[in-house]
Amino acid sequence: MERNEYVALANAFEHAYDKLIEKANAMSTEELRFVPDLKDAWSSNDHLVHLLDADCNLVMRLRGAVAEPGKPIPAWDPEAWRLKNNYALTDGLFCLDLAVALRKFIAESLKSLDDETRQKAWILHPERGELSLEAVLKIYADHPDFHVKYLERNSLAFAQFKAKAKGSQG
């Protein structure tokens, strides 16, 4: 990947939360905590906490790829993390702020790499195999958009729930 493409990817990664931030900040606390009546559904708050955990794991993956190219990384189970780490009791908006700060730190760190170091950086993922620094960056640049869809779904379900509750009172 050419340097200018790499910097553009790092910038996209850094700003990947922009749409999600707008959506999350427009939600009330009640809406953030609402869990749709769907199998395996998470609240929007849970999704926000998950994003911080994912980005904390990512710090080790990306910076590890640079410091120790080819080092195997562990897989992690997001559902176990959600259940055992009390996501429901955690402030998702605060977690989102921390994730944004982590992304800025990661992006600045990665953009400062010389081309030789960047091109030699890679990790060994237990399920995906060898991943270049750019491949990992691309996966995580798209990660917030995946979760925006869940926030939108939850927001719609919450509005329907509130309308139904209001209709049953009338």
C-alpha positions in Angstrom: 0.0 0.0 0.0 1.3 3.4 -1.0 2.1 5.9 1.8 -0.7 8.3 0.9 -3.3 5.4 0.8 -2.0 4.3 4.2 -2.3 7.7 5.7 -5.9 8.0 4.3 -6.7 4.6 5.9 -5.3 5.7 9.2 -7.4 9.0 9.0 -10.5 7.0 8.1 -9.8 4.7 11.1 -9.3 7.7 13.4 -12.6 9.3 12.4 -14.7 6.1 12.0 -16.7 6.9 15.1 -18.1 10.2 13.8 -21.5 8.9 12.6 -21.8 6.7 15.7 -21.0 9.6 18.1 -23.8 11.7 16.5 -26.3 8.8 16.9 -25.3 7.9 20.4 -25.3 11.5 21.7 -28.9 11.9 20.4 -30.1 9.0 22.5 -31.6 9.4 25.9 -30.3 7.3 28.8 -33.4 5.2 28.7 -33.0 4.6 25.0 -29.3 3.7 25.4 -30.2 1.1 28.0 -33.2 -0.3 26.2 -32.7 -3.9 25.0 -34.9 -4.9 22.1 -37.0 -8.0 22.4 -34.8 -10.0 20.0 -32.7 -13.1 20.5 -29.1 -12.2 21.7 -29.8 -8.4 21.4 -27.6 -6.0 23.3 -28.5 -2.5 24.4 -27.0 0.4 22.5 -25.0 1.1 25.7 -23.6 -2.4 25.6 -22.4 -1.8 22.0 -20.6 1.4 23.1 -18.8 -0.4 26.0 -17.9 -3.2 23.5 -16.3 -0.7 21.2 -13.9 0.4 23.9 -13.0 -3.2 24.8 -12.4 -3.9 21.1 -10.2 -0.8 20.7 -8.3 -1.7 23.9 -7.6 -5.1 22.4 -6.6 -3.3 19.2 -3.9 -1.2 20.9 -2.1 -4.5 21.7 -2.7 -5.9 18.2 -1.6 -2.9 16.2 1.2 -1.7 18.4 2.3 -5.3 18.9 2.4 -5.8 15.1 4.9 -3.0 14.9 6.9 -3.9 18.0 6.9 -7.7 17.5 5.9 -8.5 13.9 4.3 -11.9 13.4 3.5 -12.4 17.1 0.4 -14.6 17.6 -2.5 -12.7 19.2 -5.3 -14.2 21.3 -8.9 -14.3 20.1 -11.4 -12.8 22.5 -15.1 -13.5 23.1 -17.1 -10.3 23.1 -20.2 -11.9 24.6 -18.2 -13.2 27.6 -16.7 -9.8 28.1 -20.2 -8.2 28.0 -21.6 -10.7 30.5 -18.7 -10.8 32.9 -17.7 -7.1 32.9 -21.1 -5.6 33.7 -21.7 -3.7 30.5 -25.2 -2.8 31.7 -23.7 -0.9 34.7 -21.1 0.9 32.6 -21.4 4.4 31.1 -21.3 3.7 27.4 -21.0 7.4 26.4 -17.9 7.7 28.6 -16.5 4.5 27.0 -17.2 6.0 23.6 -15.2 9.1 24.5 -12.3 6.9 25.7 -12.5 4.8 22.5 -12.3 8.0 20.4 -9.2 9.1 22.4 -7.6 5.6 21.9 -8.2 5.9 18.1 -6.5 9.2 18.0 -3.5 7.8 19.9 -3.4 4.7 17.6 -3.7 6.7 14.4 -1.1 9.3 15.3 1.3 6.4 16.3 0.7 4.6 13.1 1.0 7.6 10.8 4.4 8.3 12.4 5.9 5.0 11.3 8.5 4.9 8.6 7.5 2.9 5.5 9.9 0.0 6.2 8.6 -0.5 9.8 5.0 -0.3 8.6 5.5 -2.8 5.8 7.1 -5.3 8.1 4.4 -5.1 10.7 1.9 -8.0 10.9 0.1 -10.3 13.4 -0.9 -13.9 13.5 -4.6 -14.1 14.2 -5.9 -17.5 15.5 -8.8 -17.5 13.1 -7.8 -15.3 10.2 -4.1 -16.2 9.9 -1.5 -13.6 8.9 -2.8 -10.1 8.8 -0.8 -7.0 7.8 -1.0 -3.8 9.7 -3.1 -2.4 6.9 -5.5 -5.3 7.0 -6.1 -5.0 10.7 -6.5 -1.2 10.4 -9.1 -1.7 7.6 -11.1 -4.2 9.7 -11.3 -1.8 12.6 -11.9 1.2 10.4 -15.2 -0.5 9.4 -16.1 -1.8 12.9 -18.0 1.3 14.1 -20.3 1.2 11.0 -21.2 -2.4 11.9 -22.4 -1.2 15.3 -24.2 2.0 14.0 -26.7 -0.4 12.4 -27.4 -1.9 15.8 -27.9 1.5 17.4 -30.3 2.4 14.6 -32.2 -0.9 15.0 -32.4 -0.4 18.8 -33.5 3.2 18.4 -36.4 2.1 16.1 -37.4 -0.7 18.5 -37.3 1.8 21.4 -39.6 4.2 19.5 -42.0 1.4 18.7 -41.9 0.2 22.3 -42.7 3.8 23.6 -45.5 4.2 21.0 -47.1 0.9 22.1 -46.8 1.8 25.8 -48.3 5.2 25.1 -51.2 3.6 23.1 -52.0 1.2 25.8 -52.4 4.1 28.3 -54.8 5.9 26.1 
